[in-house]
């Protein structure tokens, strides 16, 4: 029996991060512009922003600050810690909140590029998809040890097919 433990993204995590980054940047900017247009004597701020770089920076800097502060908080909450146990040809998966069995290994699909690994494991009773990116990547949650652990697991699973 072999055990592998690592932190990775799932499909839902990728969707949430892909949507949240632009939203975290644009919503504060929109609210700030609306505030300046409606409640300050700076009327026509959106018109002046195209002509004056200082006005444009006045609008962009608060939203960039909010985005930089909240992105690490979102990254902390996303991702799952997978613990995969391989008994012979049978694969069991434990996550933070659930535990299930994929069954006997039928197919293994791997895309391994620099700092990025996409793994699809298909078993007789289900499948498992996850994506590992290095932590220095904007969407990355996995450490270097996690990626090495995944590569070790892939090597072992390829021997079983």
N, C-alpha and C positions, 0 to 999 in steps of 0.2 A: 504494500500500500504506500502510495506517495501522496504527500500533502503540498499544496502550493497556496500561498496567501499573497494577495496584492490588491492595490486600489486602482480602479479604472472607471472610465465613463461608460454609461449605457446610452442607448439611442435617445431616450428621454432627456438625459443630461445634456447631450449635444444640442437638442432642439431648444431647451431652456436657455443655454448659454448663447446660442446663436441669435435668439430673439432678445434676450435681456441686455446684451451689450449696446445695440443701437438704441433701445428704449431708454436705458439709463443715461445715455448721452443726449437724446433729443427731447425727452419730456422736461427735464430741468431747463433746457434752453428755451423751449416753448413757453413754459411758465414764467421765466424771467423776462422774455420779450413781452408777453401779455401784461405783466406787472408794469414794465416800463411804459408801455403804450397807454395803459388805462389809468394808472395811478400816479404818474409823475409828470412834470412839465416837459419831459423829453418826447414830445409828439413826433411822429414820423421816424421813430428809431430804426425801423426796418428799412426805410428808404435811405437813411443816412449811413447805415452799416455797410452798404455796398460802396459808398464813396470814401469812408473813413475807416482805416484799419483799427484805430483806437476804439471806436464804437463796436466794431466786430469782436474785438478781444474782450470788451466789457461784457458782451453777451456770451461768449464761448468759455471763458475761464471758469465761471462758477459751475457750469455743467461738466467740464473736464475734471474739476476737483471732486464733484459728487461721484462721477463715474469711477475715478481712481480709488476713492474710498470704499465704494460698495462692491466693486468687482471681486476683491479678495473674500468678502463676506459670502458672496454667492458661491464662489469656488469651494469654500469650506463646507457648505451644506450639500453640494452636489457630489456625485460619485458614490460608488459602493466599494466596500471591501469584500472581495470574493475569496472564499476558501474552497479550493477544489481538491477533492479527494478522489484518487484513482485507485480502484480495487480491481486488479486484473484488467479487464476491458470495460468495466462499469465506472461511470463518472457521477459523483455526487457533488452538489454545489450548495454551499452555505453562504448567505449574504448577511448583511446587518439585520435584516428583518425576516428573512425566509430561508427555507431549506427545502431542496428538492433534488430529484435524481434525473439525470438525462438518459440514463440507461446505457446500453452498449454503444460504444463509439462506432459510428457509421461513416462520417465524413468530417474532414478537418480542412478548413479554408483559412489561409493566412496571407495578409498583405503586410509586409515588413519593410518599411522605409526608414530613413534616418529620423529618429525621434518620434516614430509613429508606428503603431502595430494595431491592425484590425484582425480580430480572431472570430471565426464562426465555427462552432462545434455542433455537429448534428448527431444526435443519438437516437436510439430506438424509441424513446419516450418523450423526447423534446429537443430543444436546441438552446444554445447559449451564444449570444453575440455581445462583444464588448470591444471597446476602443481604448488603447493606452497611448497617451501623449506625455512627453516629458514635461515636468513642472515649469520649465522656463518658457514653454509655449503659452500663448494667451489662453488657450482652452485646456491646457495640460493640467492633470491632477496627479499623475504617477511620478514616482521618484525613479532614479536610476536603478535602485535595487528591485523595484517592482517590474521594470522592463526586463531586467536580467532574469527574474523569476519566471516571467511569462515566456521568454525565449527558451528557458530550460524545460518548462512544461510542454512547449510545442515540440521540442526535440524528442521528449519522451512519448508524447502522443503519436508522433509520426512513426515511431517504432511499433506501435500497436496496430496501425492500419494495415 
